[in-house]
């Protein structure tokens, strides 16, 4: 199994930046993709950004040019860097890991990001 622990949420003003982190433990060698999703009040959870085991990154159009995702050398921690934040980025952000040959999912507990003046 894979366990995920997130950190870095909080309150930020519009136009500001925030860096989240997610550290995986357990069978980290079996992780295929790590990513971040978000869920705003009254909306469905949506993918924000992800990075594959090979290092390929992908961000969705709504955050392209503002958000990036990277990881450490040990490949157990991913860092979404969020710049030029907007009020519509307010949401609970969840870390996700897809692992193993059956593509099982692990989820973090979620961290709240509030963009407001």
C-alpha positions in Angstrom: 0.0 0.0 0.0 0.9 3.7 -0.4 0.2 6.4 2.2 0.2 10.1 1.4 0.7 13.1 3.7 0.1 16.6 2.5 1.1 20.0 3.8 1.3 23.6 2.7 -2.3 24.9 2.4 -3.6 28.1 3.8 -4.8 31.6 3.1 -3.2 33.6 0.3 -4.2 36.9 -1.4 -5.1 37.0 -5.1 -2.0 37.1 -7.2 0.0 35.3 -4.5 1.9 32.0 -4.6 1.7 28.9 -2.5 3.7 25.7 -2.6 2.2 22.4 -1.4 3.9 19.2 -0.8 2.9 15.5 -0.7 5.1 12.8 0.7 4.5 9.2 0.0 5.4 6.2 2.1 5.0 2.5 1.8 5.4 0.9 -1.6 6.7 4.0 -3.3 8.6 2.0 -5.9 5.2 0.9 -7.3 3.9 4.4 -7.9 3.1 5.0 -11.5 1.8 8.6 -11.3 1.5 11.2 -8.5 -0.9 14.1 -8.9 -3.0 16.7 -7.3 -6.7 17.1 -7.5 -8.9 19.8 -6.1 -12.5 20.1 -5.1 -14.3 23.4 -4.7 -17.5 23.7 -2.7 -20.4 22.3 -4.7 -18.2 21.1 -7.5 -16.7 17.7 -8.5 -13.1 16.8 -7.8 -10.9 17.7 -10.7 -7.3 16.9 -11.8 -4.9 19.8 -11.5 -1.5 18.5 -12.2 0.4 15.2 -12.3 3.9 13.7 -12.8 4.6 10.2 -14.0 7.3 7.8 -12.7 9.3 8.8 -15.8 9.1 12.5 -14.9 6.6 13.6 -17.5 4.4 16.4 -16.2 0.9 17.5 -17.1 -1.2 20.4 -15.9 -4.8 21.2 -16.9 -5.7 24.1 -19.1 -7.2 26.2 -16.3 -3.9 26.4 -14.4 -1.5 26.1 -17.3 1.2 28.9 -17.1 0.4 29.4 -13.4 0.9 26.0 -11.7 3.8 23.6 -12.1 4.6 20.3 -10.5 8.0 18.8 -9.5 9.4 16.1 -7.3 12.5 15.4 -5.2 15.3 13.1 -6.2 14.0 10.3 -4.0 10.7 10.4 -6.0 8.7 10.2 -2.8 7.6 13.9 -2.6 5.9 16.0 -5.2 5.6 19.8 -5.0 2.9 21.7 -6.9 4.0 25.3 -7.1 0.9 27.6 -7.5 1.5 31.1 -8.8 -0.8 34.0 -9.7 -3.5 32.5 -7.6 -7.1 33.5 -8.2 -10.2 33.3 -6.0 -11.5 30.5 -8.2 -8.5 28.4 -7.2 -10.0 28.1 -3.7 -10.6 24.5 -3.0 -9.5 21.5 -0.9 -6.4 20.1 -2.7 -5.9 16.3 -2.6 -2.7 14.4 -3.4 -3.2 11.2 -5.3 -0.9 8.3 -6.2 -1.7 5.6 -8.7 0.3 2.5 -8.0 0.8 -1.1 -8.8 -0.1 -3.1 -11.9 -3.8 -2.7 -11.1 -3.5 1.1 -10.9 -4.8 1.3 -7.4 -5.4 4.8 -5.9 -4.2 6.3 -2.7 -5.4 9.7 -1.5 -4.1 12.2 1.0 -6.3 13.8 3.6 -6.7 17.1 1.7 -5.4 20.5 2.4 -7.5 23.7 2.1 -6.3 26.5 -0.1 -8.2 29.8 0.2 -7.5 32.7 -2.1 -9.0 35.8 -0.8 -8.2 39.4 0.0 
